[in-house]
Amino acid sequence: MSMMANALRQPRFLIPLILFVTVVGFFAAGMRLDSTLVPSPLIGKAAPRIDLPVLNAEGRRFVSDTMKGRPWILNVWASWCAACLEEHDLLIAMKNEMDMPIVGLNYKDAGEDARNWLARLGDPYLLTAVDAQGSQALDWGVYGVPETFVIDAEGLVRFKHVGPLTEKVLAEEIAPLMGGHG
Amino acid sequence: MNMARVFIAAAAFASCFAAQAAQPLLEFDDAAQEARYHALIEELRCMVCQNQNVADSSAPLAEDLRKRTYEMIRNGDTDRQIFQFMTDRYGDFVLYRPPFKASTAFLWLAPAIFLALAAWFCWFLSRRRVAAGRLTAEQRARARRMLDE
């Protein structure tokens, strides 16, 4: 009796094969998930208040309360962050094409480096708030630069993206949140 | 004076500073407070290098969280308040022992479920083996005839 015929007659011989395929299936799905993307507990909650000095504006401060009444984007960046370079052109395009202000949060950076970066690559921001110690970023749960948040007109955090922004994220996640502000 | 001794003393002296540079000396009111600090940073996950805790990681974020934990302890915050502070910002994922709730139920119950499944499977197999070992009346009679011959 061949093994194949035996297997067909007695399906329990197929159990190890079925288990194996199931386990491989789980592993394959697991590898496709990005474990570095952790859902933010801030979604749907009031955006943490920011009160920080503004880059390139001696003595001026950015207070996030002033943004109430319109949706806006908070983009956490640093000149030492290579991935920030990747999304920079997209941010510039967003500034030119979208009616939604982008506030930069310069994270643990040197003022001089940040200024040079914006002068060299262009400035996509309404303004850049300087978080030299990263203390306010901590309130936003920032753990990897760049990070991007969308805050709605009521001041609630609606979306968070970790890592460089892409056209896909912009079109599928951010654009639907703009609701007439696009 | 022996040069080797001088060298060893110098190396030992230098190593003191190296150890201090990695973890700054922190002041605590008492040993219990210090123990609390170390227990807390052991329980927190470093969000940057996710398989390390905040105590072990040298990532700048882990350093910030150690500092914040220290400040909160000195400020009189309870363990509960400190964990709440962390989960408000980073979610349950920041805790190595997340609270039991709907989203973490499977995580907590999975070991028990798999243990129960394995136990059932063992029981099932052993029962079949016993059943397979049992002879029918006809087989028994045949065996007896063969033994009698």
Interface residues (C-beta under 8 A of the other chain):
Chain A: S35 T36 V38 P39 S40 P41 L42 K108 G134 S135 L138 D139 W140 G141 Y143 G144
Chain B: M47 V48 Q50 P60 L61 D64 L65 R68 T87 D88 R89 Y90 G91 D92 F93
